[in-house]
Amino acid sequence: MVFARAMRLELRRSALLLCCLAAACSRNGGESAPANAPAQPGTAMKQGEACDTGISAARGRAASPASPTLTAGTAKPSTSVVAPPGMVWVPGGEFDQGSDEDMFQDARPIHHVGVDGFWMDATEVTNADFKRFADETKYVTVAERVPRAEDYPGALPDMLVPGSVVFSPPRKAVPLNDHFQWWNYVKGASWRHPEGPGTSIAKRMDHPVVHIAYEDAQAYAKWAGKRIPTEAEWEFAARGGLAGKKYPWGDEFRPGGKYMANTFQGHFPEKNTADDGYVATNPVKAFPANAYGLYGMAGNVWEWVSDWYRADYYGRLASQGGTARNPPGPSDGFDPSEPGVQKRVQKGGSFLCTDQYCSRYMPGGRGKGAPDTGTSHLGFRLVKS
């Protein structure tokens, strides 16, 4: 299990963090760019395919339509239906799912998908939201549980303690192919203590909850009477009715010089200049909502969706022809870069995304992670049919 490898990280620098954070994927082939050098998208993309080591090139890529399409439905919920608190209506419709970005090999080919209308949380689930759930149900997250020795053979007794994976920037520039330089398994890290013991969410109650494993999100969803969205639902919602645009707000990353999302500025991973106002997570409504009224559909934290991850899944859908209606995702997961670990899809990118290293904050980008692993840049939001 991925968590088991995390526990063994301190013992022998295992490969856990390469896999559990594969969602944060490299665009740079390994050598860190000079601190004052601008990002060079045109020269780094091919090297960036190393972020999904072992994932084959897109299979059977179909030609993109001459004009990307997105048809939003006009159907609205019955006038007698009261909007669930904190949720907005996403009308459903048809769109071209996926991306032609060179670095997104697993988001090809672009294929036509239709989804029915649904309610979606306007923001990521916040610390305040999750605290109400935990206080009422006494729920203990995966990161807070004491691991059982039988589940993690080979782990020393002093490693059988709760904890999670935390972004820990190095003091100086480092090669970008060495994830151990900025990810650490921290004993005592959890949603209550995002950076580990001594840290608190007291002043971050309106920030997204983090260090959430997939089963934690499921437990919250059951309590709230909601569910985790499918990948197709999430991407349709993120696009906000815009067809084929790079971002939830259009094609320009900073329209008029304005920051639209919380991402990484400066030189990754050692220096975040926080030009957008944030070094880590931000209040969930700090940046503008998209046209559907959804906040944070790019950057801030990655979000779980219900689909198992397969690099070839889009090719499978495209090969069926026509429009895939409400695709639920594949029946199982397979990541060629780590065949032994099934993963779920993650969407939206995080505050660590940067063109120097990861730009999967675009709606068509795909992240992935082992269901048993939460991190300091991973949260969730829910939907309701």
C-alpha positions in Angstrom: 0.0 0.0 0.0 1.1 3.5 -0.7 0.8 4.5 3.0 3.0 1.7 3.9 5.7 3.0 1.6 5.3 6.4 3.1 6.0 5.0 6.6 9.1 3.3 5.2 10.3 6.5 3.6 12.2 7.7 6.7 13.8 4.2 7.0 15.1 3.8 3.5 14.0 6.7 1.4 11.5 4.6 -0.5 9.6 5.6 -3.7 6.4 6.5 -2.0 6.4 10.1 -2.7 7.0 9.6 -6.3 3.8 7.7 -6.6 1.4 9.2 -4.1 2.1 12.6 -5.5 2.2 11.7 -9.1 -0.6 14.2 -9.5 2.0 16.9 -9.2 3.7 16.0 -12.4 6.9 17.3 -13.9 7.1 19.4 -17.0 10.8 19.8 -16.6 13.0 16.8 -17.4 14.8 16.9 -14.1 17.3 19.8 -14.1 16.1 22.8 -12.2 16.0 26.0 -14.3 18.0 29.0 -13.1 16.1 31.0 -10.5 15.7 34.0 -12.8 14.8 32.0 -15.9 11.2 32.3 -17.2 9.3 29.1 -17.9 9.9 27.8 -21.4 6.8 25.8 -22.3 7.9 25.2 -25.8 11.1 23.5 -24.8 10.1 21.6 -21.7 7.0 19.8 -22.6 8.4 16.7 -24.2 10.7 16.2 -21.2 7.7 16.7 -19.0 6.2 13.5 -20.1 8.6 11.9 -17.5 5.9 13.0 -14.9 3.9 9.9 -16.0 6.8 7.6 -16.4 5.6 4.4 -18.0 2.4 5.8 -19.3 2.3 5.2 -23.0 1.6 7.8 -25.6 -2.0 8.5 -26.3 -3.6 5.6 -27.9 -5.5 6.0 -31.1 -5.6 9.7 -30.8 -8.6 11.0 -32.8 -8.5 14.3 -34.7 -9.9 17.2 -32.7 -13.1 18.8 -34.1 -12.5 21.9 -36.0 -14.3 23.9 -33.3 -14.5 22.6 -29.7 -18.1 22.1 -28.6 -19.9 22.5 -25.4 -23.7 22.5 -25.2 -25.0 23.4 -21.8 -28.5 22.2 -21.0 -31.2 24.7 -20.2 -33.1 22.4 -17.9 -33.4 23.7 -14.4 -34.6 22.0 -11.2 -38.2 22.2 -10.4 -39.2 25.5 -9.0 -40.4 23.6 -5.9 -36.9 22.4 -5.3 -34.9 24.5 -2.8 -31.2 24.7 -3.6 -29.2 22.6 -1.1 -27.2 25.0 1.2 -23.8 25.9 -0.3 -24.5 24.2 -3.7 -25.1 25.5 -7.2 -27.0 24.0 -10.1 -24.9 22.7 -13.0 -27.3 22.3 -15.9 -25.6 19.4 -17.7 -25.0 19.1 -21.4 -22.4 17.8 -23.8 -18.8 18.8 -24.2 -15.4 17.7 -25.5 -13.6 16.1 -22.6 -9.8 15.9 -22.4 -7.0 18.1 -23.6 -4.5 18.6 -26.5 -1.8 20.0 -24.2 1.4 18.2 -25.0 2.1 17.4 -21.4 -1.3 15.7 -20.9 -0.7 12.4 -22.6 -3.3 10.6 -20.5 -6.0 13.2 -21.3 -6.1 12.1 -25.0 -7.9 11.7 -27.3 -10.5 14.4 -26.9 -13.9 12.7 -26.9 -17.5 13.8 -26.7 -19.3 13.3 -23.4 -22.8 14.2 -22.1 -23.7 14.6 -18.4 -27.1 15.1 -16.7 -27.7 18.2 -14.5 -26.6 18.0 -10.9 -26.0 20.2 -7.8 -22.4 20.8 -6.9 -20.7 22.3 -3.8 -19.8 25.9 -4.7 -16.5 25.5 -2.9 -14.2 22.8 -1.7 -15.3 21.3 1.6 -13.7 23.6 4.3 -12.1 22.9 7.6 -15.2 24.3 9.3 -17.4 21.9 7.3 -15.2 18.9 8.1 -15.0 19.9 11.8 -18.8 19.8 12.1 -18.8 16.3 10.6 -15.9 15.1 12.8 -17.4 16.6 15.9 -20.8 15.0 15.3 -19.7 11.6 14.1 -16.4 11.3 16.0 -14.9 10.3 12.7 -11.1 9.7 12.6 -9.4 10.2 9.3 -6.9 7.7 7.8 -4.0 10.1 8.6 -5.1 10.2 12.3 -5.3 6.4 12.7 -2.6 4.3 14.3 -1.5 1.9 11.6 -1.7 -1.8 12.3 1.6 -3.7 12.2 0.0 -6.5 10.1 -0.9 -4.1 7.4 2.6 -2.7 7.1 5.1 -5.6 7.3 8.7 -4.5 7.8 7.8 -1.2 9.4 9.6 -0.5 12.7 7.4 0.0 15.8 8.3 3.7 16.0 7.0 4.2 12.5 3.6 2.8 13.3 2.2 6.3 14.2 -0.3 8.5 12.5 0.9 11.0 9.9 0.6 12.2 6.4 2.6 13.7 3.4 3.5 17.3 3.6 5.1 19.7 1.1 8.4 20.9 2.7 10.3 23.3 0.4 14.0 22.9 0.3 16.4 25.7 1.2 17.8 26.0 -2.3 17.1 25.0 -5.9 17.1 21.3 -6.5 16.8 18.9 -9.5 13.1 18.5 -10.3 13.4 14.7 -10.7 14.1 14.2 -7.0 10.7 14.4 -5.2 12.3 13.6 -1.9 13.7 17.1 -1.8 10.2 18.6 -1.1 7.9 15.9 0.1 8.1 14.4 3.6 6.1 12.0 5.6 5.4 14.0 8.8 4.3 12.2 12.0 1.2 13.9 13.4 0.2 15.7 10.2 -3.5 15.6 9.5 -6.4 17.8 8.6 -6.2 19.3 12.1 -2.5 19.9 11.8 -1.8 20.5 8.1 2.0 21.0 8.4 2.4 18.6 11.4 2.4 19.0 15.2 2.4 22.6 16.3 0.4 23.8 13.3 -3.4 24.5 13.4 -6.4 25.3 11.3 -7.7 27.8 13.9 -7.2 30.7 11.5 -7.9 28.6 8.4 -11.5 27.5 9.0 -12.6 28.9 5.6 -9.7 27.1 3.8 -10.2 23.7 2.1 -9.7 20.7 4.4 -6.6 18.7 3.4 -4.9 15.4 4.2 -8.1 13.6 3.1 -7.9 10.0 1.8 -10.6 8.8 -0.5 -12.5 6.9 2.2 -12.5 10.1 4.3 -14.3 11.9 1.5 -16.7 9.0 1.1 -17.5 9.0 4.8 -18.2 12.8 4.7 -20.4 12.4 1.6 -22.5 9.7 3.3 -23.0 12.0 6.3 -23.9 15.0 4.1 -26.3 13.0 1.8 -24.1 13.7 -1.2 -21.6 11.9 -3.4 -18.2 12.4 -5.0 -18.5 13.6 -8.6 -17.4 11.6 -11.6 -14.5 12.9 -13.6 -16.8 13.9 -16.4 -19.1 15.8 -14.1 -16.2 17.6 -12.5 -14.6 18.7 -15.8 -18.0 19.8 -17.3 -18.6 21.9 -14.2 -15.1 23.4 -14.2 -15.5 24.6 -17.8 -18.4 26.7 -16.7 -20.1 26.6 -20.1 -16.9 27.5 -22.1 -15.9 25.2 -25.0 -12.3 24.2 -25.4 -10.8 26.9 -23.2 -7.5 26.3 -21.3 -8.9 27.6 -18.0 -12.3 27.8 -16.3 -12.3 31.5 -17.2 -10.9 31.5 -20.7 -7.6 31.2 -22.6 -5.5 33.8 -20.8 -4.0 32.8 -17.5 -4.0 36.3 -16.0 -6.6 38.3 -17.9 -5.8 42.0 -17.4 -2.9 41.0 -15.1 -5.4 39.6 -12.5 -4.7 36.4 -10.7 -7.7 34.0 -11.1 -6.4 31.1 -9.1 -3.9 30.1 -6.4 -0.9 28.6 -8.0 2.9 28.7 -7.5 4.9 31.8 -8.3 8.7 32.2 -8.0 11.0 29.3 -8.5 9.7 25.8 -7.8 10.1 24.2 -5.3 12.2 26.3 -3.0 10.8 29.8 -3.4 7.1 30.8 -3.6 6.9 34.5 -4.0 3.2 34.4 -3.3 2.4 37.1 -5.9 -1.2 35.8 -5.8 -1.3 36.4 -2.1 -0.9 32.9 -0.9 2.0 30.5 -0.1 -0.3 27.5 0.6 -4.1 27.1 0.7 -6.4 30.1 0.4 -10.0 30.9 1.7 -12.3 29.0 -0.7 -13.9 32.2 -2.1 -10.7 34.2 -2.4 -10.7 34.1 -6.3 -13.6 34.6 -8.7 -16.1 31.9 -9.4 -16.6 30.5 -12.9 -19.8 31.1 -14.9 -21.7 28.4 -12.9 -20.8 30.0 -9.6 -18.2 27.5 -8.7 -15.1 28.7 -6.8 -11.6 27.1 -6.9 -12.0 24.9 -9.9 -8.3 25.6 -10.7 -5.5 25.7 -8.1 -5.7 25.8 -4.3 -6.1 22.0 -3.7 -6.5 18.9 -5.8 -9.9 17.3 -5.6 -10.9 13.7 -5.5 -13.3 12.4 -8.2 -14.9 8.9 -8.2 -13.3 7.5 -11.3 -10.5 4.9 -11.1 -7.5 6.1 -13.0 -6.4 4.5 -16.3 -4.1 6.2 -18.8 -6.0 4.5 -21.6 -9.5 5.3 -20.5 -10.1 8.2 -22.8 -9.0 6.0 -25.7 -11.5 3.4 -24.7 -14.3 5.9 -24.6 -13.4 7.4 -28.0 -13.2 4.0 -29.6 -16.9 3.5 -28.8 -17.8 6.5 -31.0 -20.7 8.8 -30.5 -21.4 10.5 -27.2 -20.5 8.8 -23.9 -23.5 9.5 -21.6 -22.7 10.0 -17.9 -19.5 7.8 -18.0 -18.8 6.4 -14.5 -15.1 5.7 -15.2 -13.4 2.3 -15.7 -14.2 -0.6 -13.5 -10.7 -0.7 -12.0 -7.5 1.3 -12.0 -4.2 0.8 -13.7 -1.2 3.2 -13.8 1.5 1.9 -16.0 4.1 3.9 -14.1 3.2 2.0 -10.9 1.2 -1.2 -11.8 0.9 -2.4 -8.3 -1.1 0.5 -7.0 -4.7 1.3 -8.1 -5.4 5.0 -8.1 -8.3 7.4 -8.3 -8.4 10.5 -10.5 -7.8 13.9 -9.0 -8.7 17.1 -10.7 -8.0 20.8 -10.5 -4.4 21.2 -9.6 -3.2 23.0 -6.5 -1.2 25.9 -5.0 1.9 24.0 -6.1 1.1 24.1 -9.8 3.5 26.1 -12.0 4.6 26.0 -15.6 8.1 25.1 -14.3 6.8 21.8 -13.0 3.0 21.1 -13.1 0.2 22.9 -14.9 -2.6 20.4 -14.5 -4.9 23.1 -13.0 -6.5 23.2 -16.5 -9.9 21.6 -16.7 -8.7 18.9 -19.1 -5.7 17.9 -16.9 -5.7 14.7 -14.9 -4.1 13.9 -11.6 -4.0 10.6 -9.8 -3.4 9.2 -6.4 -3.7 6.1 -4.2 -7.0 6.2 -2.3 -5.3 5.6 1.0 -3.1 8.6 0.8 -3.9 12.2 1.7 -1.5 15.1 1.3 -1.2 18.8 2.3 -2.6 19.8 -1.1 -5.5 17.4 -1.5 -9.2 18.0 -0.7 -12.6 17.4 -2.2 -16.0 18.8 -3.0 -19.3 16.9 -3.5 -22.3 16.7 -5.8 -26.0 15.7 -5.5 -28.2 14.5 -8.3 
